[in-house]
Amino acid sequence: MKKLLLTILLCFISIVSYSQDDLLDILEDETPESISADIITATFKGTRIVNGHSIENKKDKELEFIIGHRFGRVNTGLYDLFGLDNANIRFALEYGLTDNFTIGAGRSSFEKTYDGFLKYSLIKQRKGKNSFPVAISLFGSVALKTLKAEFGFEERTFSESLSYVGQVLIAKKFNSSFSMQITPTYIHRNTVQVVEDPHSIFALGLGSRIKLSKRVALNGEYFLAFNESESINARNSLAFGVDIETGGHVFQIIVSNAITMIEKSFIAETTGNFFGGDIHLGFNISRTF
Amino acid sequence: MKPIFTLICCFLLITISNSQERYLTKNGAINFFSKAPMEDITADNNQVLSIVDATNNKMAISILMKSFLFEKALMQEHFNENYVESDKFPKATFKGTILNFDAINEVASKQQVKGILTIHGVEKEITIDANFTKTVDSILVDGDFVINLEDFEVEIPAVVAKNIAKNIKVSFKFNHKPYKK
């Protein structure tokens, strides 16, 4: 009789333990190791932090048209309407060849410069089983200055008008509202103004984003150059921006001590002193198709 | 002799009750559709997990929000970042009971499923009409229902009020197969 009871009890336990499983727990166990869900997305809102590129790429077959403006220095006063009389404008098209590979081309009115770039997302930040702490993208660009030489100077050849930039973008999204990026940068100019100026410039960029609300983010960016052009008394570039997002548009308002929007210029050729009032107001408007 | 007999009976019982009593799918389909004056938005998720337990008429569904695919990548990013906040609430779940499970057979019939739907971290009791078809080796469930975004505290800002509907139509189709652990 004792045995019988024990047997029944054992069986009962086994039934109970089986049906105790919560159905949602079973689903949890059965969830395939879906890798895509572990990828951290939207580290930055746009493909730029402020002036410089962020790790973000355009998505597959996405085309973005960007109009950027940087006005003159605010401290020029009322006569120039705080810089609004002098604007550098850049039009650009950026296109996602794949989710991880973006190409782009633009034209700035400043020094009548054409630029083209490639950006490739090498590694994504991941959580979960295959976790990786940072996202890494590679960036390369070339710029062609077409402004005619000043009176008395020799005209540049095509190759003398070129500059190159290579960057490794390393970013981490700490949480949904705070992301940071460090950007080791190498710039090479085929021509410099005086022999004392370096052809190659090394710089380190620091950028971050703080999300103020779901649609508004505050961005900051600083490029520390390790060697600089002596002839123009170049300074490090500092910029702040506010991203405002409305559906397919992103609107950015920017203050920066650089008037240009391409890497070789704002990293290596910025002369303004941000804290001395040499601030350029600017904005970017982009539309994604 | 008696205990052994009981033992065999019990094992037999367990085996019977375990076999083909739970039905699972890992690639259930959910589509949602938002119809607004400015645009229609639709998204598909074909990696939905759903399980039906025939022993107690219970049903559970687990939906990974990031698996919803949109026509435009930017929409998908906004969906995850701004609306359902997938980092905070990665999954939507449903847990409920099929009210008249015994009536389900090879002929499709409309049955009610009552339970708790959790989206965006907000739980809400809901009763859904769904078509059930049960064959020897499958339970097919499909249907649609409407959810109100405000019920789940998904905020739609005024600027996109004409782009996103307040009420979203959700369609689903799950073809459950026998599940063995």
Contacts between the chains, C-beta under 8 A, distances in Angstrom:
chain1	res1	chain2	res2	distance
A	3	B	3	4.3
A	4	B	2	6.2
A	4	B	3	4.6
A	4	B	6	5.8
A	7	B	3	5.4
A	7	B	6	5.5
A	7	B	7	4.9
A	7	B	10	6.7
A	8	B	6	6.5
A	8	B	10	6.9
A	11	B	7	7.5
A	11	B	10	3.7
A	11	B	11	7.4
A	11	B	13	7.6
A	11	B	14	6.7
A	14	B	14	6.4
A	15	B	14	6.2
A	15	B	17	7.3
A	18	B	14	7.7
A	18	B	18	7.0
A	19	B	55	6.9
A	19	B	56	7.4
A	22	B	60	7.8
A	23	B	51	5.1
A	23	B	53	6.0
A	23	B	58	5.8
A	23	B	59	7.3
A	23	B	60	3.5
A	23	B	95	6.7
A	24	B	60	4.9
A	24	B	62	6.3
A	24	B	93	6.0
A	24	B	95	5.9
A	26	B	22	7.7
A	26	B	24	7.5
A	26	B	51	5.8
A	26	B	60	7.6
A	26	B	179	7.9
A	27	B	24	7.9
A	27	B	49	4.4
A	27	B	50	7.6
A	27	B	51	5.8
A	27	B	60	5.9
A	27	B	61	7.6
A	27	B	62	4.1
A	28	B	62	7.0
A	30	B	24	6.5
A	30	B	26	6.3
A	30	B	49	6.0
A	30	B	51	8.0
A	31	B	49	6.2
A	31	B	62	7.0
A	31	B	64	7.6
A	32	B	26	6.4
A	32	B	47	7.5
A	34	B	47	6.8
A	34	B	64	6.7
A	34	B	67	7.1
A	36	B	66	6.7
A	36	B	67	7.3
A	37	B	64	5.5
A	37	B	66	4.9
A	37	B	67	6.9
A	37	B	90	7.0
A	41	B	66	7.9
A	41	B	77	6.6
A	41	B	80	6.8
A	41	B	81	7.8
A	42	B	77	5.6
A	42	B	80	7.4
A	42	B	81	5.1
A	59	B	73	3.2
A	59	B	74	7.3
A	60	B	73	6.9
A	62	B	72	7.7
A	62	B	73	5.9
A	62	B	74	7.3
A	99	B	73	7.7
A	175	B	87	8.0
A	176	B	81	7.9
A	176	B	85	7.5
A	176	B	87	4.9
A	176	B	88	7.1
A	214	B	81	7.2
A	214	B	82	4.5
A	214	B	155	7.8
A	214	B	157	7.9
A	215	B	82	6.7
A	215	B	157	6.9
A	246	B	159	5.0
A	246	B	160	7.2
A	247	B	78	7.9
A	247	B	159	7.1
A	247	B	160	5.5
A	247	B	163	6.1
A	248	B	74	6.5
A	288	B	72	7.8
A	288	B	74	5.5
